Amino acid sequence: MSDFLEARFTVHRDDFSLDLGCAAAEGEVLAVLGPNGAGKSTLLAVLAGLLRPSAGFVRVGDQVLTDVPGTGRGTLVRPERRAVGLLGQDGLVFPHLTALDNVAFGPRSAGMGRAASDAVARRWLEDVGLGELADRRPAALSGGQRQRVALARALAAEPRVLLLDEPLAALDVGTGPQMRQLLREQVARTGTTTVLVTHDVLDAVVLADRVLVLDEGRVVDEGPTAAVLAAPRDPFTATLAGVNLVVGDVRGDGVLAPDGRLVVGREPLAPGGQGAAVFAPSAVAVHTRPPTGASPRNVWRTTVVALEPGHAVIRVRTAGRPEVVADLTPAAVAELGLRPGSEVWLSVKATEVGLHRR
């Protein structure tokens, strides 16, 4: 598939620089993940035309929306002329308009008559489950209902690209899953190319075809969602995926960590360059003395840093670069007598470790 949305640009500010390229095929959903300050909101602002980059371009289909050569002002199509919709976590619906008039705003702005735009708005309100609330103003709607109105308004304008900025972050636990499913259904039905910024890995798993991970203003991981989460190449991605990640030089049949630990995997990599070893916290065994007998090839001596409660398990965090965590049952933690400062040995079978080229 050829790229329908393509952007390559740099943004330089006094305390921050963003330098990246991203692309999405027509109808594809691209999730953008990363820690706070990574550049996710800046990316959306450039795509939406709300921010002029220092240099670079944004293209949708055969239309160039931004073209800044770095030596002059270049081209910057105004936000309202981009056919790019933006939906944030607060919805930002017009408080003085009914739900119907909010959704009809886009078609009317494009020159559609009142009767026709109202008919379009009613269809969209039905699609998002708010057909009976068309005459209510936002103040009479719940947070989840207002977000549904905002989604209907964004899609009723028939954007070529839809930008979603943490659209589920402000919703309660009961409403979030419903809205996530609604987003999935409507984006798939309309075939709208979508860029989704989120902190929630579940959003990426449920909604996205591909994932792009930003950290400190640069792309550190990207690819199909399942592939990125199964074989993360950056610590932030590994944390999202709930796995341990050791990145380092490929040595022998493993990856050499910064603190000197060699992590051996089930399928060795060709020597040289950087590699990543990935294994689940549940695959890490914790011992209070060196394991004996037919022990795994990966055995490390370390210290417990913290014990954190989880769902039916206790996460044991240990010292080292990088940190390795283990998930144990509460009974196992009690039997081992673990506490912060305890000296332990960690072991992981090589068959539980996946090795990937970085």
C-alpha positions as CSV (number, residue, x, y, z in Angstrom):
1,M,0.0,0.0,0.0
2,S,1.3,3.5,-0.9
3,D,1.4,6.2,1.8
4,F,-1.7,8.4,1.9
5,L,-0.5,10.5,4.7
6,E,3.2,11.4,4.8
7,A,5.0,13.9,7.0
8,R,8.7,14.5,7.6
9,F,9.7,17.6,9.5
10,T,11.7,19.1,12.4
11,V,10.5,21.5,15.1
12,H,13.1,23.4,17.1
13,R,12.3,25.2,20.3
14,D,14.6,26.5,23.1
15,D,14.2,23.4,25.2
16,F,12.9,20.8,22.8
17,S,13.5,19.4,19.3
18,L,11.3,17.1,17.3
19,D,12.8,15.4,14.2
20,L,10.7,12.6,12.7
21,G,9.0,11.1,9.7
22,C,5.7,9.2,9.8
23,A,3.3,7.8,7.2
24,A,0.0,6.0,7.0
25,A,-1.8,4.2,4.2
26,E,-5.3,5.2,3.2
27,G,-7.8,3.9,5.8
28,E,-5.0,2.9,8.2
29,V,-4.9,3.7,11.9
30,L,-1.5,4.8,13.2
31,A,-1.1,4.9,17.0
32,V,1.5,7.3,18.4
33,L,2.9,6.3,21.8
34,G,5.5,7.8,24.1
35,P,6.2,9.3,27.5
36,N,5.1,12.8,28.4
37,G,7.2,15.4,26.6
38,A,8.1,12.9,23.8
39,G,6.6,15.2,21.1
40,K,3.2,13.5,20.5
41,S,1.1,16.7,20.8
42,T,3.6,18.6,18.7
43,L,3.2,16.0,15.9
44,L,-0.5,16.4,15.9
45,A,-0.2,20.2,15.9
46,V,2.0,20.1,12.8
47,L,-0.4,17.7,11.0
48,A,-3.4,19.8,11.9
49,G,-1.7,23.0,10.7
50,L,-1.7,24.6,14.1
51,L,2.1,24.8,14.2
52,R,4.6,25.7,11.5
53,P,7.6,23.3,11.6
54,S,11.1,24.6,11.4
55,A,11.5,22.7,8.2
56,G,9.7,19.8,6.4
57,F,6.4,18.9,4.8
58,V,3.0,17.3,5.3
59,R,1.2,15.6,2.4
60,V,-2.3,14.0,2.3
61,G,-3.0,12.2,-0.9
62,D,-1.7,14.4,-3.7
63,Q,-2.1,17.6,-1.7
64,V,0.8,19.2,0.0
65,L,-0.5,20.9,3.2
66,T,2.8,22.1,4.7
67,D,6.0,22.7,2.8
68,V,8.6,24.7,4.8
69,P,12.1,24.5,3.2
70,G,13.9,26.0,6.1
71,T,15.0,29.0,4.2
72,G,11.7,30.7,3.8
73,R,8.0,30.7,4.9
74,G,6.9,28.1,2.3
75,T,3.4,26.7,2.2
76,L,1.1,26.3,5.2
77,V,-2.6,25.5,4.4
78,R,-4.9,26.9,7.1
79,P,-6.3,24.4,9.5
80,E,-9.9,24.9,8.4
81,R,-8.9,24.2,4.8
82,R,-7.0,20.9,5.4
83,A,-9.9,18.4,5.6
84,V,-8.1,17.2,8.7
85,G,-10.3,16.5,11.8
86,L,-9.1,16.8,15.3
87,L,-10.7,15.2,18.4
88,G,-9.2,15.7,21.8
89,Q,-10.0,14.3,25.2
90,D,-12.4,17.1,26.2
91,G,-14.4,17.1,22.9
92,L,-14.7,20.9,22.7
93,V,-18.3,20.8,21.5
94,F,-20.1,24.2,21.1
95,P,-21.9,24.7,24.4
96,H,-24.6,27.0,22.8
97,L,-25.6,24.5,20.1
98,T,-27.7,21.4,20.3
99,A,-26.1,18.0,19.6
100,L,-27.7,18.1,16.2
101,D,-26.3,21.6,15.3
102,N,-22.9,20.6,16.6
103,V,-22.7,17.7,14.2
104,A,-24.2,19.7,11.4
105,F,-21.6,22.4,11.8
106,G,-19.1,20.8,9.4
107,P,-21.4,20.0,6.5
108,R,-22.9,23.5,6.8
109,S,-19.5,25.1,6.8
110,A,-18.8,23.2,3.6
111,G,-21.8,24.8,1.9
112,M,-24.4,22.2,2.5
113,G,-28.0,23.4,3.0
114,R,-29.7,23.3,6.3
115,A,-32.1,20.4,5.6
116,A,-29.4,18.3,4.0
117,S,-26.9,19.0,6.8
118,D,-29.5,18.2,9.5
119,A,-30.2,14.9,7.8
120,V,-26.5,14.1,7.8
121,A,-26.2,15.1,11.4
122,R,-29.2,12.9,12.4
123,R,-27.6,9.9,10.7
124,W,-24.4,10.4,12.5
125,L,-26.1,10.8,15.9
126,E,-27.9,7.5,15.2
127,D,-24.6,5.9,14.4
128,V,-23.0,7.0,17.7
129,G,-26.1,6.0,19.7
130,L,-27.5,9.5,20.4
131,G,-30.4,9.8,18.0
132,E,-32.8,10.5,20.8
133,L,-30.7,13.3,22.2
134,A,-30.4,15.4,19.1
135,D,-32.1,18.4,20.7
136,R,-30.0,18.5,23.9
137,R,-27.3,21.0,24.5
138,P,-23.9,19.7,25.9
139,A,-24.6,20.8,29.4
140,A,-27.5,18.2,29.5
141,L,-25.2,15.4,28.3
142,S,-22.7,13.2,30.2
143,G,-19.0,13.3,29.4
144,G,-19.2,10.2,27.4
145,Q,-22.2,11.5,25.4
146,R,-20.4,14.8,24.7
147,Q,-17.4,12.8,23.4
148,R,-19.7,10.9,21.1
149,V,-21.1,14.2,19.8
150,A,-17.6,15.4,19.2
151,L,-16.7,12.2,17.3
152,A,-19.9,12.5,15.1
153,R,-19.1,16.1,14.4
154,A,-15.5,15.3,13.4
155,L,-16.6,12.5,11.0
156,A,-19.6,14.3,9.6
157,A,-17.2,16.8,8.1
158,E,-15.7,13.9,6.1
159,P,-12.1,14.5,6.9
160,R,-9.4,12.9,4.8
161,V,-7.4,12.4,8.0
162,L,-8.7,12.2,11.6
163,L,-6.4,13.1,14.5
164,L,-7.3,11.7,17.9
165,D,-5.5,13.2,20.9
166,E,-6.1,11.0,23.9
167,P,-9.8,10.7,23.1
168,L,-10.6,8.3,25.9
169,A,-8.4,9.8,28.7
170,A,-11.2,11.9,30.3
171,L,-13.8,9.1,30.3
172,D,-14.7,7.0,33.2
173,V,-14.0,3.3,33.4
174,G,-17.5,2.2,32.3
175,T,-17.7,4.7,29.3
176,G,-14.1,4.2,28.0
177,P,-14.6,0.7,26.6
178,Q,-17.8,1.7,24.9
179,M,-16.2,4.7,23.2
180,R,-13.2,2.6,22.2
181,Q,-15.5,0.1,20.4
182,L,-17.4,3.0,18.8
183,L,-14.2,4.5,17.5
184,R,-13.1,1.2,16.1
185,E,-16.5,0.6,14.3
186,Q,-16.8,4.1,12.9
187,V,-13.2,4.6,11.7
188,A,-13.4,1.2,10.0
189,R,-16.8,1.9,8.5
190,T,-15.7,5.2,7.0
191,G,-12.2,4.1,6.0
192,T,-10.8,7.3,7.5
193,T,-7.0,7.5,7.8
194,T,-6.4,8.1,11.5
195,V,-3.5,9.2,13.7
196,L,-4.2,8.3,17.4
197,V,-2.1,9.7,20.2
198,T,-2.6,7.7,23.4
199,H,-0.9,6.6,26.6
200,D,-3.0,3.5,26.8
201,V,-1.6,0.4,25.1
202,L,-5.1,-1.1,25.0
203,D,-6.1,1.7,22.6
204,A,-3.2,0.7,20.3
205,V,-4.1,-3.0,20.5
206,V,-7.8,-2.5,19.8
207,L,-7.7,0.4,17.3
208,A,-4.3,0.6,15.5
209,D,-2.9,-1.2,12.5
210,R,0.5,0.2,13.2
211,V,2.4,1.9,16.1
212,L,5.0,4.6,16.2
213,V,6.8,5.2,19.4
214,L,8.4,8.6,20.2
215,D,10.9,9.5,22.9
216,E,12.8,12.7,23.3
217,G,11.7,14.0,20.0
218,R,12.6,11.0,17.8
219,V,11.1,7.7,16.6
220,V,12.5,4.8,18.7
221,D,10.2,2.0,17.5
222,E,7.6,1.5,14.8
223,G,5.8,-1.2,12.8
224,P,2.7,-3.3,12.9
225,T,1.1,-3.2,16.4
226,A,1.4,-6.8,17.2
227,A,5.0,-7.0,16.0
228,V,6.1,-3.9,18.0
229,L,4.5,-5.1,21.2
230,A,5.8,-8.7,20.8
231,A,9.3,-7.6,20.1
232,P,9.8,-4.1,21.5
233,R,13.1,-2.3,20.8
234,D,12.8,0.5,23.3
235,P,12.3,0.4,27.1
236,F,9.2,2.6,27.0
237,T,7.6,0.2,24.5
238,A,8.6,-2.8,26.6
239,T,6.9,-1.2,29.7
240,L,3.7,-0.7,27.7
241,A,3.8,-4.3,26.5
242,G,4.4,-5.5,30.1
243,V,7.7,-7.3,29.3
244,N,11.4,-7.0,30.3
245,L,13.7,-5.6,27.7
246,V,17.5,-5.7,27.7
247,V,19.2,-3.7,24.9
248,G,22.9,-4.0,24.2
249,D,25.6,-5.4,22.0
250,V,25.1,-8.8,20.3
251,R,27.7,-11.1,21.8
252,G,27.9,-14.8,21.2
253,D,24.4,-16.2,21.5
254,G,23.0,-13.3,23.5
255,V,22.7,-9.6,24.2
256,L,25.2,-7.9,26.6
257,A,23.5,-5.5,28.9
258,P,25.1,-2.2,30.0
259,D,25.8,-3.7,33.5
260,G,27.6,-6.7,32.0
261,R,24.8,-9.3,32.1
262,L,24.7,-11.5,29.1
263,V,21.1,-12.5,28.2
264,V,20.9,-15.7,26.1
265,G,17.9,-16.4,23.9
266,R,16.3,-19.4,22.2
267,E,17.5,-18.4,18.7
268,P,20.9,-16.6,18.5
269,L,21.5,-13.5,16.4
270,A,24.4,-12.9,14.0
271,P,27.3,-11.3,16.0
272,G,27.8,-7.5,15.9
273,G,25.5,-4.5,16.2
274,Q,22.7,-3.9,18.7
275,G,20.1,-6.4,19.8
276,A,17.2,-6.6,22.2
277,A,16.3,-9.5,24.5
278,V,12.6,-9.7,25.5
279,F,11.1,-11.9,28.2
280,A,8.0,-11.8,30.4
281,P,8.1,-11.0,34.1
282,S,6.3,-14.3,34.7
283,A,9.3,-16.1,33.1
284,V,11.7,-14.8,35.8
285,A,12.4,-17.1,38.7
286,V,13.6,-15.6,42.0
287,H,15.9,-17.4,44.4
288,T,17.4,-16.5,47.8
289,R,20.5,-18.5,47.0
290,P,22.3,-19.5,43.8
291,P,20.3,-22.0,41.9
292,T,21.9,-25.5,41.6
293,G,21.5,-28.5,39.4
294,A,20.2,-28.1,35.9
295,S,19.9,-24.3,36.2
296,P,18.9,-22.0,33.4
297,R,21.7,-20.3,31.3
298,N,20.6,-16.8,32.5
299,V,21.3,-16.4,36.2
300,W,22.1,-13.0,37.8
301,R,22.8,-11.8,41.3
302,T,20.9,-8.6,42.3
303,T,19.0,-6.8,45.0
304,V,15.2,-6.2,45.4
305,V,14.4,-2.5,45.0
306,A,10.6,-2.6,45.4
307,L,7.6,-4.8,45.8
308,E,4.4,-3.6,44.0
309,P,1.0,-5.1,44.2
310,G,-0.7,-6.2,40.9
311,H,-3.6,-8.3,39.8
312,A,-3.2,-11.6,41.7
313,V,0.6,-11.1,41.6
314,I,3.3,-9.0,43.3
315,R,5.8,-7.3,40.9
316,V,9.4,-7.6,42.2
317,R,11.6,-4.8,40.9
318,T,15.4,-5.4,41.1
319,A,18.5,-3.4,40.7
320,G,20.5,-3.3,37.5
321,R,20.9,-1.6,34.1
322,P,18.4,-2.2,32.8
323,E,16.0,-3.1,35.6
324,V,14.5,-6.6,35.5
325,V,11.1,-7.3,37.1
326,A,9.6,-10.6,38.1
327,D,5.9,-11.4,38.8
328,L,5.4,-13.7,41.8
329,T,2.4,-14.9,43.7
330,P,1.9,-13.3,47.2
331,A,2.5,-16.8,48.7
332,A,5.9,-17.1,46.9
333,V,6.9,-13.6,48.1
334,A,6.1,-14.5,51.6
335,E,7.8,-17.9,51.4
336,L,11.0,-16.3,50.1
337,G,10.8,-13.5,52.7
338,L,11.4,-10.8,50.1
339,R,11.6,-7.1,51.0
340,P,13.4,-4.1,49.6
341,G,17.1,-4.7,50.0
342,S,16.9,-8.5,49.9
343,E,19.8,-10.1,48.0
344,V,18.4,-12.5,45.3
345,W,19.4,-14.5,42.2
346,L,17.2,-14.2,39.1
347,S,17.0,-16.9,36.5
348,V,15.4,-17.1,33.1
349,K,15.3,-20.1,30.7
350,A,16.8,-19.3,27.3
351,T,13.7,-20.8,25.7
352,E,11.7,-17.9,27.3
353,V,13.8,-15.2,25.8
354,G,13.3,-13.8,22.3
355,L,16.2,-12.0,20.7
356,H,15.7,-9.3,18.1
357,R,17.9,-7.1,16.0
358,R,17.6,-3.5,17.0
